[in-house]
């Protein structure tokens, strides 16, 4: 019985506090120069989500259309 007790006694509980923040939290609470980086990353994620959603369902949600349109304008300017 004591062997089982000492076996489980060596395991420590997992830390529950973490320093992982969401992009929404960082967009509001971080420095202005980092907010630009966070906004770009959110747009990249929206772009990938928009592509997969269009491939799956054939429609574009209205909240995702603006980042895609902005990306298309940049791409179109690079082609010309």
C-alpha positions as CSV (number, residue, x, y, z in Angstrom):
1,X,0.0,0.0,0.0
2,X,2.8,2.4,0.8
3,X,4.5,1.7,-2.5
4,X,1.4,3.0,-4.3
5,X,1.2,6.0,-2.1
6,X,4.9,7.0,-2.8
7,X,4.5,6.2,-6.5
8,X,1.7,8.8,-6.8
9,X,3.3,11.2,-4.4
10,X,6.1,11.9,-6.9
11,X,3.7,13.4,-9.5
12,X,3.2,17.2,-9.2
13,X,0.0,18.9,-10.2
14,X,0.0,20.7,-13.5
15,X,0.3,24.5,-13.5
16,X,-3.0,26.1,-14.6
17,X,-1.7,29.6,-15.1
18,X,-0.4,30.4,-18.6
19,X,0.8,33.4,-20.6
20,X,-1.0,32.4,-23.8
21,X,-3.3,35.2,-25.0
22,X,-5.8,35.3,-27.8
23,X,-5.3,37.6,-30.8
24,X,-8.4,39.5,-29.7
25,X,-6.9,40.2,-26.3
26,X,-3.6,41.3,-27.9
27,X,-5.3,43.5,-30.4
28,X,-6.9,45.5,-27.5
29,X,-4.2,45.4,-24.8
30,X,-0.9,45.5,-26.5
31,X,1.4,48.3,-27.7
32,X,0.4,50.1,-30.9
33,X,3.3,48.7,-32.9
34,X,2.3,45.1,-32.0
35,X,-1.4,45.8,-32.8
36,X,-0.4,46.2,-36.4
37,X,1.2,42.8,-36.4
38,X,-1.8,41.2,-34.6
39,X,-4.2,42.8,-37.2
40,X,-2.1,41.4,-40.1
41,X,-2.1,37.9,-38.5
42,X,-5.9,38.1,-38.0
43,X,-6.3,39.0,-41.6
44,X,-4.2,36.0,-42.7
45,X,-6.3,33.7,-40.6
46,X,-9.5,35.1,-42.0
47,X,-8.1,34.7,-45.5
48,X,-7.4,31.0,-44.9
49,X,-10.7,30.4,-43.2
50,X,-12.5,32.2,-46.1
51,X,-10.8,30.1,-48.7
52,X,-11.7,26.8,-47.0
53,X,-15.3,28.0,-46.4
54,X,-15.8,29.0,-50.0
55,X,-14.4,25.7,-51.2
56,X,-16.8,23.8,-48.8
57,X,-20.0,25.8,-49.2
58,X,-19.6,28.0,-52.3
59,X,-20.5,31.3,-50.4
60,X,-18.5,34.0,-48.7
61,X,-19.6,35.3,-45.3
62,X,-19.8,39.2,-45.4
63,X,-17.5,39.7,-42.5
64,X,-14.7,37.9,-44.4
65,X,-15.0,39.7,-47.7
66,X,-13.0,42.9,-46.8
67,X,-9.6,41.2,-46.0
68,X,-9.9,39.1,-49.2
69,X,-10.7,42.2,-51.3
70,X,-7.7,44.0,-49.8
71,X,-5.4,41.1,-50.5
72,X,-6.7,40.9,-54.1
73,X,-6.0,44.6,-54.6
74,X,-2.4,44.2,-53.5
75,X,-2.0,41.1,-55.6
76,X,-3.5,42.9,-58.7
77,X,-1.2,45.8,-58.2
78,X,1.8,43.5,-58.1
79,X,0.7,41.8,-61.4
80,X,0.4,45.1,-63.3
